[in-house]
Amino acid sequence: MDLDAYFAEHPLSDASEARPQTPPGFKSGFMALVGRPNAGKSTLMNALVGAKVAITSKTPQTTRTQVRGVLTRPEYQVVFIDTPGFHKPHDALGEQLNASAAAALEDVDVIAMLIDATKKTGTGDQRIAQNVAASTASKILILTKADIATKDEVAHRFEEARDLASWDAIVSLSAKSGYNTEALLEEVVQLLPEGPLWFPEGMASDMSSSMLIAEVVREKVLRRFREEVPHSVGVAVDELEETGSLLRAQATIYVERESQKGMLIGAHGQSVKTIGKQARADLEKMLGTKIYLGLNVKVKKNWRKDEREIKRLGYME
């Protein structure tokens, strides 16, 4: 449930009730997750929140906008901000993704920089670390994928990255296995200030239903067509209507070439039907309601170079 829907069901009698009272010593704050593409930011956020709130795939730049995941426990609330991976942009969309990631470094309490422990650090990591080091927020270095990295690889990443910024904590972990995720949370909570409950208990994300539907559909496209169409795909929800216990959604998948459209539709429409079936199954679990999902596929040539289209698809803040 998104924030607007929550407050529609739980109306507030006055502004003073907007945030529930918290016990003395309650901590809360915002933590940005930054790093190169495929460093494991979305996977880690999902693991920390304990629910799927960000889409994942092996395709670089899967995340195209800031996604917030919320973890609430009796003593604290952490709002994680997943960001697009910093990369060398090749079009207006790439430039916007970098701008979105950079904006996430502002007005947060903690910045976590993720480095894939299986890969050598490079100039990309150094550029990201320069932005991180310039922030006044607390800083945590996270070495990810410790489940598949060797001990030597983790040690080498530590040596390569420990002087990139003034770190308040360094943690190696595996989001997939859960190794050291609780240790990370302990470090984060120590760095948080005392604060209010920013989001209602039980809310895992503030993403709107429309954006969630669009993102899950895009995830299924990325996973089915890993090489052929990944960066050319955009998804927009055209209609969304709730009727009783059924949520009806009509969405359009945009690609840049006719050949890509043909692949997504598939013979006798089987590919797009499979994408819809897989997306619907995930969405019904995430939203807790039955869903009718209709999908169209259209060609919008060079949409990644058009800021108006980028904004219309929700990839521009």
Backbone torsions as a table, in degrees:
resi	resn	phi	psi	omega
1	MET	NA	131.2	179.0
2	ASP	-83.5	172.8	-172.1
3	LEU	-64.0	-42.0	179.6
4	ASP	-61.9	-42.4	-179.7
5	ALA	-66.0	-37.5	-179.7
6	TYR	-61.6	-48.8	-177.1
7	PHE	-74.5	-19.6	172.8
8	ALA	-66.9	-34.8	178.7
9	GLU	-86.1	-19.8	-178.9
10	HIS	-126.3	71.8	-176.9
11	PRO	-61.7	145.4	-179.8
12	LEU	-99.8	136.2	-178.4
13	SER	-77.0	-28.0	175.5
14	ASP	-158.9	168.8	-173.9
15	ALA	-63.2	-28.6	-177.4
16	SER	-65.8	-18.2	-180.0
17	GLU	-92.1	4.0	-174.1
18	ALA	-61.2	-32.7	178.3
19	ARG	-126.0	124.8	179.8
20	PRO	-60.1	153.1	177.9
21	GLN	-67.9	142.0	179.0
22	THR	-117.0	154.0	-179.0
23	PRO	-68.8	158.6	176.9
24	PRO	-56.5	137.5	179.8
25	GLY	84.5	1.3	179.1
26	PHE	-64.5	133.2	-179.3
27	LYS	-109.3	145.8	177.0
28	SER	-156.3	156.4	178.1
29	GLY	172.5	-178.1	-174.1
30	PHE	-115.7	136.5	179.4
31	MET	-129.0	122.1	178.3
32	ALA	-89.4	136.6	175.0
33	LEU	-105.5	117.2	-177.7
34	VAL	-127.9	160.9	178.9
35	GLY	159.1	-178.6	178.8
36	ARG	-72.6	162.9	175.9
37	PRO	-55.7	141.2	177.9
38	ASN	66.4	23.4	174.7
39	ALA	-78.1	-14.0	177.6
40	GLY	104.8	21.4	-175.7
41	LYS	-64.8	-49.9	-177.2
42	SER	-66.3	-41.4	178.8
43	THR	-61.5	-41.2	179.4
44	LEU	-66.3	-43.7	-179.8
45	MET	-61.3	-43.6	178.2
46	ASN	-59.9	-40.4	-179.9
47	ALA	-66.3	-40.7	-178.9
48	LEU	-69.6	-40.7	-179.9
49	VAL	-72.6	-29.1	-177.8
50	GLY	83.2	19.1	179.2
51	ALA	-157.0	157.3	177.3
52	LYS	-80.6	109.7	177.9
53	VAL	-121.1	-11.7	178.3
54	ALA	-131.6	140.2	179.6
55	ILE	-74.8	154.0	-179.5
56	THR	-136.3	149.8	172.1
57	SER	-165.4	171.0	178.5
58	LYS	-81.9	-1.3	-179.2
59	THR	-79.9	126.8	175.6
60	PRO	-58.0	149.4	179.5
61	GLN	61.4	35.3	174.1
62	THR	-61.4	-44.2	179.0
63	THR	-77.7	127.0	-176.1
64	ARG	-117.3	-2.4	178.7
65	THR	-155.3	167.9	177.8
66	GLN	-68.4	130.2	177.9
67	VAL	-121.4	129.0	-178.5
68	ARG	-104.8	130.2	174.3
69	GLY	-118.0	143.0	-172.8
70	VAL	-120.4	128.4	173.8
71	LEU	-116.8	120.2	-179.8
72	THR	-120.1	125.3	174.3
73	ARG	-128.2	166.7	-174.8
74	PRO	-54.8	-29.6	-175.5
75	GLU	-98.9	-13.8	-174.1
76	TYR	-163.0	164.5	170.7
77	GLN	-136.2	126.5	177.2
78	VAL	-114.3	129.1	175.3
79	VAL	-105.4	108.4	-179.4
80	PHE	-88.0	138.5	178.9
81	ILE	-117.0	105.8	176.2
82	ASP	-79.5	141.1	-174.7
83	THR	-130.6	157.9	172.3
84	PRO	-61.4	148.7	177.6
85	GLY	-70.8	134.4	175.3
86	PHE	-65.4	133.7	-177.9
87	HIS	-156.2	172.4	176.1
88	LYS	-80.8	113.3	-174.4
89	PRO	-75.6	148.1	178.3
90	HIS	-120.5	-1.7	179.7
91	ASP	-159.6	-179.2	-177.8
92	ALA	-62.5	-34.8	177.9
93	LEU	-63.4	-45.4	178.5
94	GLY	-60.1	-40.0	177.9
95	GLU	-63.8	-39.6	179.2
96	GLN	-67.5	-37.4	179.0
97	LEU	-62.5	-43.6	177.6
98	ASN	-64.3	-39.3	179.1
99	ALA	-64.2	-39.0	179.1
100	SER	-64.9	-41.8	179.1
101	ALA	-65.2	-42.0	179.5
102	ALA	-65.5	-37.9	-179.7
103	ALA	-64.4	-27.7	-178.6
104	ALA	-67.4	-17.9	179.8
105	LEU	-77.2	-10.1	-178.6
106	GLU	-90.4	141.3	172.6
107	ASP	58.4	39.0	171.9
108	VAL	-118.3	161.2	-179.4
109	ASP	-89.3	-32.5	-177.2
110	VAL	-138.4	140.5	172.0
111	ILE	-116.3	127.6	174.8
112	ALA	-110.1	119.6	176.4
113	MET	-98.4	123.0	-177.6
114	LEU	-99.4	133.5	175.3
115	ILE	-128.0	128.7	177.9
116	ASP	-68.1	115.8	-175.6
117	ALA	-68.1	-14.7	-179.4
118	THR	-88.1	-4.5	-176.7
119	LYS	-126.0	142.5	178.7
120	LYS	-64.2	143.1	175.1
121	THR	-72.0	150.5	-178.2
122	GLY	-141.5	-162.0	-177.2
123	THR	-64.9	-31.3	177.4
124	GLY	-61.9	-45.5	177.1
125	ASP	-62.4	-38.7	-179.2
126	GLN	-65.0	-39.7	178.9
127	ARG	-66.6	-41.5	178.2
128	ILE	-63.2	-44.0	-178.4
129	ALA	-62.5	-31.6	177.1
130	GLN	-62.3	-42.4	177.4
131	ASN	-66.5	-40.2	179.4
132	VAL	-64.2	-45.8	-177.5
133	ALA	-62.0	-29.5	-178.1
134	ALA	-76.1	-13.2	-178.2
135	SER	-80.5	152.3	176.5
136	THR	-89.2	-2.8	179.5
137	ALA	-71.5	159.4	172.3
138	SER	-65.4	154.7	-171.3
139	LYS	-132.1	133.5	177.1
140	ILE	-125.7	132.4	173.7
141	LEU	-96.8	126.1	-179.9
142	ILE	-118.3	121.3	174.4
143	LEU	-96.0	111.4	-172.0
144	THR	-94.0	171.0	176.6
145	LYS	61.8	37.8	179.6
146	ALA	-67.3	-14.5	178.8
147	ASP	-74.4	-25.8	-179.7
148	ILE	-112.8	-10.4	176.7
149	ALA	-82.4	146.8	175.6
150	THR	-79.2	164.8	177.5
151	LYS	-60.5	-37.6	178.9
152	ASP	-65.1	-40.9	178.9
153	GLU	-62.7	-44.3	178.4
154	VAL	-61.3	-42.8	179.7
155	ALA	-63.8	-42.0	179.3
156	HIS	-64.6	-42.5	179.1
157	ARG	-62.8	-38.1	177.9
158	PHE	-61.3	-46.0	-179.6
159	GLU	-64.5	-38.7	-177.8
160	GLU	-71.2	-31.5	-169.1
161	ALA	-107.4	-13.9	-171.3
162	ARG	-65.1	-25.4	-179.1
163	ASP	-100.6	7.7	179.8
164	LEU	-70.4	-25.4	178.0
165	ALA	-157.4	174.4	176.3
166	SER	-89.8	95.5	-173.3
167	TRP	-83.5	137.5	174.0
168	ASP	-83.9	-20.9	177.4
169	ALA	-161.2	151.4	175.2
170	ILE	-130.6	126.8	-176.4
171	VAL	-134.2	133.3	168.8
172	SER	-103.5	139.2	-174.4
173	LEU	-156.3	172.8	171.4
174	SER	-131.0	115.6	178.9
175	ALA	-69.5	-32.5	-177.6
176	LYS	-70.6	-41.5	-178.4
177	SER	-90.4	-17.4	-177.1
178	GLY	88.7	-0.4	-179.2
179	TYR	-60.6	121.3	174.9
180	ASN	68.8	11.2	177.4
181	THR	-68.4	-36.3	177.1
182	GLU	-68.6	-35.3	176.7
183	ALA	-62.7	-39.1	175.9
184	LEU	-61.9	-46.2	-179.7
185	LEU	-59.1	-38.8	177.8
186	GLU	-60.7	-42.3	178.8
187	GLU	-66.0	-41.9	-179.0
188	VAL	-62.2	-47.5	-176.3
189	VAL	-61.7	-36.4	178.2
190	GLN	-61.9	-28.8	-177.0
191	LEU	-90.7	-9.2	-177.6
192	LEU	-80.9	146.9	173.2
193	PRO	-82.2	166.2	169.8
194	GLU	-68.4	141.4	-176.6
195	GLY	-167.6	-178.5	-176.5
196	PRO	-85.1	175.9	171.1
197	LEU	-83.2	104.9	-174.6
198	TRP	-73.6	-31.6	-180.0
199	PHE	-128.9	150.9	-178.9
200	PRO	-60.9	147.4	175.7
201	GLU	-58.8	142.2	179.7
202	GLY	90.8	-9.7	178.4
203	MET	-91.4	122.4	-177.8
204	ALA	-93.3	-20.3	-179.1
205	SER	-158.5	154.9	176.6
206	ASP	-100.7	11.4	-179.1
207	MET	-67.6	136.0	178.5
208	SER	-67.7	157.9	178.9
209	SER	-59.8	-39.8	-179.2
210	SER	-62.4	-46.2	-179.6
211	MET	-68.0	-37.4	178.3
212	LEU	-62.3	-44.6	178.8
213	ILE	-61.0	-45.9	-179.9
214	ALA	-61.1	-41.9	-177.6
215	GLU	-69.4	-41.3	-179.4
216	VAL	-66.9	-38.9	175.7
217	VAL	-61.3	-44.0	-179.9
218	ARG	-63.3	-38.0	177.7
219	GLU	-58.8	-43.9	-178.8
220	LYS	-66.2	-33.9	175.6
221	VAL	-65.7	-45.6	-178.7
222	LEU	-60.9	-40.6	-177.8
223	ARG	-73.3	-29.7	-179.0
224	ARG	-84.0	-33.5	-177.5
225	PHE	-125.0	68.0	-172.0
226	ARG	-63.2	-36.9	-174.8
227	GLU	-100.4	-32.2	-165.9
228	GLU	-79.0	-40.2	-169.2
229	VAL	-135.4	8.9	-164.5
230	PRO	-53.1	-51.0	-173.8
231	HIS	-81.7	-12.3	-178.8
232	SER	-88.8	-2.9	-173.7
233	VAL	-94.2	130.4	171.0
234	GLY	-133.7	149.7	-178.0
235	VAL	-131.1	135.2	177.0
236	ALA	-129.0	138.0	174.8
237	VAL	-90.3	118.1	-175.9
238	ASP	-88.4	-34.1	-179.0
239	GLU	-140.6	141.5	178.1
240	LEU	-146.6	119.5	-177.2
241	GLU	-141.9	133.1	178.2
242	GLU	-102.3	121.5	179.6
243	THR	-124.8	103.1	-177.0
244	GLY	62.6	-121.7	-179.6
245	SER	-96.6	11.8	-178.1
246	LEU	-115.6	131.3	175.1
247	LEU	-104.7	117.9	179.7
248	ARG	-100.0	126.1	-179.6
249	ALA	-131.7	137.4	174.1
250	GLN	-121.4	121.7	-175.5
251	ALA	-128.2	155.8	177.8
252	THR	-119.7	130.1	173.8
253	ILE	-95.7	121.2	-179.8
254	TYR	-102.0	136.3	173.0
255	VAL	-129.8	175.0	-174.1
256	GLU	-102.9	-12.1	-177.5
257	ARG	-136.9	152.2	178.7
258	GLU	-61.7	-36.2	180.0
259	SER	-63.2	-35.4	177.8
260	GLN	-68.7	-38.6	177.0
261	LYS	-59.4	-44.0	179.7
262	GLY	-61.1	-40.9	179.1
263	MET	-64.8	-42.8	-178.3
264	LEU	-66.6	-37.4	178.7
265	ILE	-72.5	-45.6	178.2
266	GLY	75.5	171.6	179.9
267	ALA	-62.8	125.7	-179.6
268	HIS	56.8	25.3	176.6
269	GLY	75.0	14.7	-174.2
270	GLN	-68.8	-36.3	-177.9
271	SER	-65.4	-49.0	-178.8
272	VAL	-67.7	-30.3	175.5
273	LYS	-65.3	-40.8	178.7
274	THR	-65.5	-42.1	177.6
275	ILE	-59.2	-45.8	179.9
276	GLY	-63.8	-41.3	-179.9
277	LYS	-63.8	-44.5	-180.0
278	GLN	-66.9	-41.6	179.2
279	ALA	-64.6	-43.8	-178.9
280	ARG	-61.0	-40.6	179.9
281	ALA	-61.2	-44.4	178.6
282	ASP	-66.5	-44.6	-175.3
283	LEU	-65.5	-36.3	179.1
284	GLU	-64.8	-35.4	175.8
285	LYS	-70.2	-41.8	-175.3
286	MET	-72.1	-37.6	-175.9
287	LEU	-97.9	-12.7	177.1
288	GLY	68.7	32.9	180.0
289	THR	-151.5	158.6	175.5
290	LYS	-72.2	144.1	-175.3
291	ILE	-132.4	134.5	164.8
292	TYR	-101.5	123.1	-177.5
293	LEU	-123.9	114.0	175.6
294	GLY	-102.7	135.9	-177.2
295	LEU	-123.8	134.3	170.1
296	ASN	-114.8	157.4	174.9
297	VAL	-125.2	126.2	-179.0
298	LYS	-132.6	156.7	177.5
299	VAL	-99.3	127.9	173.8
300	LYS	-130.5	94.5	-172.9
301	LYS	-60.1	133.2	173.9
302	ASN	55.8	34.1	-177.1
303	TRP	-64.6	-26.1	-178.7
304	ARG	-69.1	-13.7	178.7
305	LYS	-97.7	-1.8	-174.4
306	ASP	-109.2	110.0	-176.9
307	GLU	-61.5	-31.6	178.1
308	ARG	-64.2	-42.1	179.2
309	GLU	-69.7	-38.7	178.4
310	ILE	-60.4	-43.1	179.1
311	LYS	-68.7	-40.4	-179.2
312	ARG	-62.7	-33.6	-179.9
313	LEU	-83.3	-1.1	174.6
314	GLY	87.0	16.4	-178.2
315	TYR	-100.4	11.1	177.9
316	MET	-129.5	127.0	-178.2
317	GLU	-67.1	NA	NA
